[in-house]
Amino acid sequence: MGQMASNRLTIRQIADLAGVSIATVSRVLNGRDDVAPETREVVTRVIRENGYTANRSARGLSAGRTGLVGVLVPLIYPAYFSGMLAGASEALAELDMQIVLSPTAGEHDREVSVLDKLHGVTDGALMMQPEESSAELVRLLDEGYRFVVLDPLMPLDQRIASVSAAHTSGADQAMRHLLDLGHRRIAQITGPRGWVATEDRRRGYYAALASAGIMRELTLEVESIPEIAPGRAAAELLLDLAEPPTAIFAFNDNIAIGVIQAARDRGLRVPEDLSVVGFDDVEHATVVSPTLTTVRQPLAEMGRTAVSLLNRLLERQRFETLHVELATRLVVRESTAAPRASA
């Protein structure tokens, strides 16, 4: 078997040499106790005989780690996901770990297939807005695979590690800014109903209205998917009301940009006739005219924090919480102002 020692062996090659499955090798490397002693001895002997201390990958294997981390992301190019990806990649590089990047297009079945392939050939995974249900993710956890969810779409079981932003606080900051400017008729364009971020930001919106003694109006709440064109369509519904809002709080920056477009189509000026606040603070927020007042999510830091949390899981460290929520911050730019006196 020693003839392969000079090569960078993969887990698949280890499995072939030992005559076992990739999953079995992974269980041995990760110190799982659900492997027969005879099988564990065979796999350990293959590892030892093939000199796994000869290079970085080998050292990782001898320590029970491959040095590979799967990163599942719906899409790579939107600034939102790329921001988290940039932070995660930097943190992984600092740990001398490599990314196995797997775009899923936000498709459930594709995501399940990718995870099935990653399980056994990577140490663990970072999952951005996974489509799997909490029950599906718990089953994956029970199989021994370690992962961290970034910005979960739906509520998760308490056993699932996650990193998110303080959505409710961010919405409260946005609303208080508009209220302090003098706005009282403030509309909300939400994300899809049921999403964690949607419901948390909705709570911040409601709480701010209540604290100002303003009654909720259902006509001032419109749902949208977080893209520019749907955001524009949602804004059109609000701006066509008999008594339109003087300000709109948008679920994300894409929707906010759609709002600005809809206002211009109607000859309205932002912020003179309509104030607009977004959420995320991606690069587009500083490119659009007027520049966008928005709530900043610490996207790169979310990626870095997720890597730190995953590494601690892989090292079986003890820690107080599996759920990290990072602070959000309002960034005031040109798209908000006091309402016109006649408004």
N, C-alpha and C positions, 0 to 999 in steps of 0.2 A: 504493500500500500504506500510505502514511502516515496514511490516515484512521483507522486503528485504534490509533494511537500513544497516545491518551489513555486507552485502556482497559487493564485488567489482563489481558494476553494469557496464554492457557494454552499449554502445549506442543502441544496438539492444534491450536490455531489457527496456531501457527508452522508446524506440519507441513502444514496445509491451504494456507497461503500459499506455502510452498516447493514444494508438490506432492510431498512425500515422506512416509514413515511416521513415526509418533511415535518408534519405536525408532531411526530414523536421526537424528532431531533430538537424541535423548538421547545418541547416540554422538558427535555433533559437540560438544554442550555439555560432555561429559565428556572431550574430547580424545582419543577413540579414533582409532587410525590405520586402522581397517578401513572407511573411507568414501572413495569416489572423490573426487578433488580438485575436479571440477566440481560434484558434489553439495554438498561442504563449502562451496564458494564461494557457492552459491545460498542455503543455510541461513544462512550468516554474513551475507550481504547483507540477508536478511529481518530478522534480529535487529537489524542496524545501522539499517536504514531505519525500523524501528518504535520506535526510541527506548527501548531497554531499560535506560537509566540514569535513567528518569523516576521510578521508584518502587522500593520494596524488592524486589518480585518481579522487576522488570526488572533491577535491579543484580545479583540472583542469577543471572539467565539470562546476562547479559553475562559473568559470571565462570564460567559453566559449571555453575551450581547453581540448582536450583529453590527451595530453602529448605523443601522438603517431605520428611518422613521417615515412611515407613510403620511402624506398630507393630502387629504381629500378636500377638494374645493369645488363648488359648483361651476365657477368660471374663473379664469385667471385675469382677464383684462380689465374688468371693472375696478376702479380705484379702491373701492371698499375692500374687496378681497385681496387685492395686491398689497394693500397697506398692512394687513395682518400677515400675509405671506412674507413680506420683507422682514418684519420683526422676527418671525419664526425662523427664517433661514439664517439670519445673523446669529440668533441664540444657538441654533443647532451647530453652526460652524464653530462657535466658541467651545462647544462640547466635543468637537471632532466627530460629529455625526452627520450623516448624509440624508438628503431628502429623496423620497420616492414620490414624485408629484403625480397626482391622479385627479384630473378634472372629471367631474361626474355629470355636468350639464344639469344638475339638480334633479336627476332622474333616479327614482328609488331603486329600480331593478339594477341599473348600472352601478349604483353605489354598493348594493349588496354583493354584486359580482366582484367589484374591486376589493372590497374588504375580505372576501373569501380568499382572494389571491394574496393579499398582504399578510393575512394571518398565517404565521409560520415562517415567513421570510423577512419580516421586519420586527423590531423590538416592540413597537407600538405605533400609535397613529394620533395625528391631530385631525379633527373633523370639523370643518366650517359649515355651519347650518345644515347638519345632516337631515336627510329626508326620512330616515328610519324612525319608527316609533320608539318611545322610551322602553317598551317591553322588548323590542328587538335588540336594542342596545344593551339591555340588562343581560340578555342571553349571551351576547358577545362577551360581556364582562365575565359571566359565569364560566365561559370557556377558557378563561385565563388571559385574554388579550387585553392589554392596557391601552387606554386612549383618553384623550381630553377633547371635549366639545367646545368650540368657540362660537359664541353668539347663537345659542340654541333657538330653533324656531318654536318648538313646543316645550312645555314643562317636562322636566326630566326627573327620573328616580333619584333619590338623595345619594345613592351609591355611585352615580355617574359624575366624574370630575368635569367641571365646566368653568369657562371664563367668559364674562360678559361685561357690559358697560352699565352704568347706573342710569337706566332709561327714565325712570320716574323723576329722579332729581333733574335730569337734563330737560325734560318737558316742563317741569316746574320753573326752572331758570328762564326758559324761553317765554313762557306765559307771563311771568312776573315782569320781564323786560317790556313786553307789549303793554301790560296793564300800567306799568309805571310811566310809559309814554302817553297814556291817556286813552288807549283803545278799550272799548267795552264790547264791541261786536266782533268777536274773534272766532274765526272758523278753524276747523281742524280737518285736514286730509290725512286719514289713518292708513296704515298698512293693512294687509289681510287680517280679517278677524280671527282670533285665536292664537296668533303669533305672540310669543312672550314679549317681544319689543312693542308690538301694537298695544297690547293690554296694559303694559307698564306705563307707556307714554300717555295712553288714554287716562289712566289714573292721575298722572301729573297734571294733565289738562283740566280734568274735572276738579281736582283739589284746588288749583289756582283760581278757577272761576268761583268756587264756593267761598274761598277766603276773601274774595272781592265782593261777595254778595250778589253775584250774577247767576241767574238761572240758566240751566242748560237749554239749548234749542236744538232739536234733532235735525232741523233743516241746515244747521251749520256744521254737520258732521257728514263727511263723504269718505267712502273707502276706495282705495286704489292699490294697484300693484306698484312697487317702488321703481318706476321707470318714468322717463320724461313725458312721453306721449300720453300715457294714462293719467299722469299728474295734470297735464294740460286739460284733458277732458273733464277731470274732477273739478278743476278750478272754474271751468266754464259753467258748470252747474251752479256753483256758488255765486259767481259774478252775475248770473242771469236772474238771481232772486230779486223780488220786488224791493227788498231792503238788503242789499249785499253787505258782506263784511268789510270792515276797514283794515283788517289784518287776517292773514292766514298762516297757521302753524302747520308745516308740512312734515310728514313722516320721515322723509330723507331729502338729501340735496337734489336728487334727480327730480323728485316731485316738485320741489321748490322752484327749480328751473322751469319746469312745465307751467307752474303758476305764473311766473314772470312772462313767459311767452303768451299765455292766455290774456294777461292784463294788457300787454302791448297790442294784441289783436283787437282789443276793444277801445284802444286809445287811452288807456289808463297809464299813469306814470307810477313807477315804483322808485322811491317810497312815498311820493307826494300824495298819491291817491290810494295806494294800497301798500301796506307793509307786509313783508314776507320773511319768515324764519324757517330754515331747514334743519337738518340733523345729520351728522356724520363729520362734516368739515373735510370732505375729500378735495382733491386738487381743483375740480370744476368750480368750487365755491369762490375761488379767487380769480377765476377766468371770466365768469359770467359778468355782465354789466346790467345793473349795478352789482358790485361784489356782495356776496351773500352773508347776511347775519345767520349764524348757524350754531348748533351745539356740537362741540368737538368730542368725538369718541377717540380714545387713545389707541388707535388700531394697531400700530407697530408694537406698542407695549402689551396689548392683548396677545399678540403672537408670541412675544418673548415670555410672558407670564405662563402661557400654555405650555411652552417647552420646559420651563422650570418645573411646572407641576407634573408633567409627564415624566421628567427625569427622576423626580422624587418618587413617583409611583414605581418606576422601573427598579429603583434602588431600595424599594420597600421601606422607605422612611416613614416615620409617624408624623402627622401634622394635624392641626386642629380642624381644618375645613377642606372639603373637596370643591368648594364653590367660591370663586373669586370674582368680585364685582369691582371694576375700576371706575374711578370718578370721571364724570363728564364735566365740560366747562363751556359756558356760552361765549362765543366770539362775536362781538358786535362789529358789523361792517356797514355797508351803505344801503342795504335793502329795508331798513326800518327807520321810521320817524314818527313824530306825533301825528295823529289824524288831523285832517283839515278842520278848521273851526266849524264849517257847515255840516260836517259828517255827524 
